[in-house]
Amino acid sequence: MSTLYPYKGHFPLVDPNTFLAPGARVIGDVTLAEGVSIWYNVVVRGDVNHIAIGKWSNIQDNTTVHADSGRSGLNARSGIPTIIGDNVTVGHNCILHACTIEDCCLIGMGAVILDGAYIGRGSVIGAGALVLKGTVIPPFSVVVGSPAKVIKTRDEGSLAERLDHTQHYYHLAMENKASLGL
C-alpha cells in the first residue's frame, strides 16, 4: 500500500483526485495538487522543507523527491524547498533535490537535479542528465549530459504535446486506481 506519514506536525496535503500507487511514500510537509500521480515506490520526503507538486504532474516509479534543510549547502539560512509545477512529467528513477521545475517540463528517466537548480517552463531534461547545484535552465530548453548543458531551444507549440502526455498519464493513473480498487 502507499503510505502517508506525518513528520514533526506536518501531514501531507493530498487532493482526493490523485493516485498514490502501492509502495509510494509521501512524508511530512508535502502538497499534492489535483490530478497528481505518484507511481510505484516513489519517495516524496518533506521532512526538512516543503515539497509541492502541481496539478496533473506525474512522478514515475522509483523516483526520490527531497528538499534542503538549510543547515549546510547552497542556502544556509532558510533551506530550499522542492517545487514542481503543473503538467510536469518526471520519468522513472530520477532524483529531485531542493530544486524548482516550472510548468510543462519533461524530466527524462534517471535524471538528477540538485540543490537550487531552476528548470524553466516547457524544458526537457534528457535521460540520465545531471543538473548541477544552482544551475538555471531557460524556458523551452532541451538539456542533456553530465554535467547538463542546453543543446537547443524548443518552440512554445511543443506545449500541446506536453499537455497531452500529462493527461495520458492522468488517465493511466485513474485506470490503475480503479484496477487496484483504491
PyMOL commands that set and color helices and strands:
alter all, ss='L'
color gray80, all
select helices_A, chain A and resi 156-180
alter helices_A, ss='H'
color red, helices_A
select strands_A, chain A and resi 3-5+13-14+19-20+25-32+37-38+43-53+58-59+64-66+82-84+89-90+95-97+100-101+106-107+112-113+118-119+124-125+130-131+136-137+141-144+149-153
alter strands_A, ss='S'
color yellow, strands_A
deselect
rebuild
show_as cartoon
